[in-house]
Amino acid sequence: MLWLDDYERRARLAPGLLALLPVSVALAVLGLSKAPVVVSVLTALSLAGGPIVLAELVRHQGRKVQETLWASWGGSPTIQKLRLRQQGQNSLQRETWRQAVSSVAGIELSSARSERTNTAKADEAIEVAIGQIRSITRDETKFPLVRAENRSYGFHRNLYGIRWAGRITALLVVLGILGYMLWLANVEHQPALTLVNALALLAAVACLAIWWILPSPVRMKDAAERYAYELLQAAVVLNAEKGETTPEGSQ
């Protein structure tokens, strides 16, 4: 865990651990979490960088699903908020954001005419400028809301990216517990519906339900919209600070 920063733990590692939660719950309820073999395997994985590998796998899947959804949305929310051709935007707010982004990043954004002529180039200019703003606003102490919304978006994006891994894992655990209960009843001739077994099954079913409900493109888009808003507002703040520090009479 110490190898990962706060963003990586919350946005990347947390979704991966949620995918493995049904396994952990089943092992704990069935009394296997303290078995020497299980403890040894978990310790070895932790020491060998298991959390880092898990976080990278989750990040990869999140980036893949992001590209797909951004294409279906017509671009990232940040780019959409700065496009002059985008419908449904507050024109005054958009112009404030565009001026701030252009000034802080030092990149001229396309005019309405140029944007209509070459939409791809216009989006590229916005993307490069926004990349500059992201780099400037990495200081969490100065821009806590930007960092918080970035973590939230990363979490929802990555959670949606590995949704099928989480669902399949939870389903396999449910089937595994049901199979174990049938084995107890038919082979060992022991009571299958014990309190421990019932709790393990209930926990696994709850995890399965969570994985069907929580990951959502709607939640991901809402988080992306909140992050885009805070990022652009940070650009306005930076632009205001830049104006305050500019000596009188200078250009």
N, C-alpha and C positions, 0 to 999 in steps of 0.2 A: 504493500500500500504506500510506503514511503517513497517508492520509485515514481509514483504518479502525482501530478499536481492536483489542485482542487477541481479544476475543470475536467480533467481526465477521470477523476474518481466519480464525479457526479454525472457527467454527460456520457461517458463511455463504459466505465466499469460497472456502475449501478445497473444499467439495463442488462449487461451480461450476467451479473449475479442474480437478477430477477429471473432470468431464463433458467438458471440452475437452482433456484429456490425450491421447486417441487422435489428435487432429489435430496436437498439438504433437509427439508421438512420430513420426508419419508424416512430418511436415515435416523433423524433425531427421535421421531415418534416411535419407530420400531426398535430403538435402543441400539442402533448400529454406529452412531456417530462417534462413540468412544472406543470402538473396536480397534485393536492395534494396527490392523492392515489399513483401515480407512484413515486413521490418524497419520500413519506413515505416508500414505499416498498424498494426502492433502498437504502435509508439511513439505514433501518433496516438490510438489507443484508450486507451492508458494515460494520456496527458495530458488527454484529454477526460473522464476519470472513468469509464472502462470498468469498473475493479474495483468501484466503488461501485454502478454499475448492475447488474452481475452479482450482487453480494451482495444487493441489494434484490430482484431477481427470484427468487433462491434462497430468500430469507426468505419471500416471498409464497407460493411453492409449499409450503414447509415448514409455514406456518401453516394452509394449506388442508387438508393431509393430517392435521395435528394435530387439527383439529376433527372430522374424520371418524373417526379412530381413537379419540379420547377418547369419542365417542358410542358406539362399539362396545365400549369397555372399561367403560362405565358411569360415565364421569367421569375427570378427571385422577387419577393416583396419589396426589397430595397430598390432594385432597378425599376420596378413598376411605379414606385412612389415618385421617382425622379424623371420618368418619361413625360415628354410634353404631349405625346399622342395618346397617352393612357386615359381612358374614360373614367369618370367617377371620382376624380381626384380634386381636392381642395386647391384651386389654382394659386391662391395667396400663400398657403402653407407650402406648396410645392416650390414656388419661386424662392421662398425663404430658404428652404433646404438646398435648392440648387446653387444659390449664391454662396451659401456657407460651405458646401462641399467643394465647389470649384475654387473658392478662395483658400481654404485650408489645405486642400490637396495640391493646389497649384496646377490644376488641369482644367482646361476650358471644355465645358459641356456643349454639345451640338445645339444649334438653334432649331426652332420648329421646322424651318424649311430644310435644313441639312438632315434633320432626323427623318423627315418624310422621304428624302432622297436616298439615304443610306441608313436604314434602321440598325443594321448589324454594327456599323461603325459607331453609331450613337450609343448603343448599349455597351460596346466595348469601352468607350470613354467613361461611362458611368461606372462600370465594373472596376476599372483601374483606379478611379478616384475613390470609390468606396473601399477598395483594398487599402489605400493610404489611410483613410479614416480609421479603419479597423486597427491598423498598426499603432496609430497614435493613441487610441482609446483603450489600450491593453492594461493601463494602470488601474487596478481595481479600487484603490483608495480614492482616486479622483473621479472615476466613472463606475460606481458600484452597480447602478441600475443596468448599464450596458452589459457588464459582466454577468449579472444575475440573469438577465433575459437571454444572454448567449448560452449560459448553462442550461436554462430551461428548454430553449430550442434544440440544443444538442441532445438533451435527454429524450425529448419526444421524437426527434428525427431518428436517433439510433434505436429507440424502443420499437418504432414502426419498422425500421430496417430489419430487425431480427425477430419480428412477430411470429413468423412461422417456426423458427427454431424454438422459441418459447412455447408455442402451442403444442408442437410435436413432443417436446420434452415433457410437458405437463401431462399430455395424453398418454404417453408411454408409461409414466409413473402411475397414473390411474389404472391402466390395464395391468401393470406389474403388481400393484397391490391387490387388485381383484383376482389375478391369477394365484397370488400367494394365499389368499383366503380360500380359494377353491382347492388348492393343494392341501391346506390344513384340514379341510372338511372331508375330502375324498380319499386322500392318501394317508395322512397322519391320523385321521379320525379324531381331530381335536376341534374345539369350538372355534369357528372362524370369525364370528362377529363379536370380537372382544372390544373392550373400550379402546385399547391401543390401536387395533386395526381400524376401528371406525374413525378414530381421530386422524389417523394417517390418510385414510381415504377421503375424509371430509376436507382436509388441508390440501390434498392434491387436486380435488375438484375445484376448490376455491381458487387455487393458482391458475387452473385451466380457464376458469371464468374471467379472472383478471386479464389474462392474455388475450381473450377474445374481446374484452370491453375497452381496456385502457389504450392500446396502440390504435391511433386513428389519424388519417390524413387531415381531418378537420382540426384536431388538437395540434397537430404539427404546424398547420398553416396559421392558426391563431398565435402559437408561440413565435413563429417566424415574423408575423406582423408586429408583435410587441417588440421583438428585438430590433427590427428595422426602424420602428418609431424611435426607440431610445438611442439607437446609433445616429440617426439623423439629427435628433435633438442635441446630442453631444457635439455634432459638427457645428451647430448654431452657437453653442457655448464657446467652443474653440475659436470660432470666427469673431465672436464678441471680445474675447480675451485678446485676440490678435489685434483688433482695432484699438483696444485700450492701451496696448503696449507700443503702438506705432507713434513715433514722435510727431508733433504738430508740424504741418507743412510738408511732411515727407509723402512720397507717392507709393 
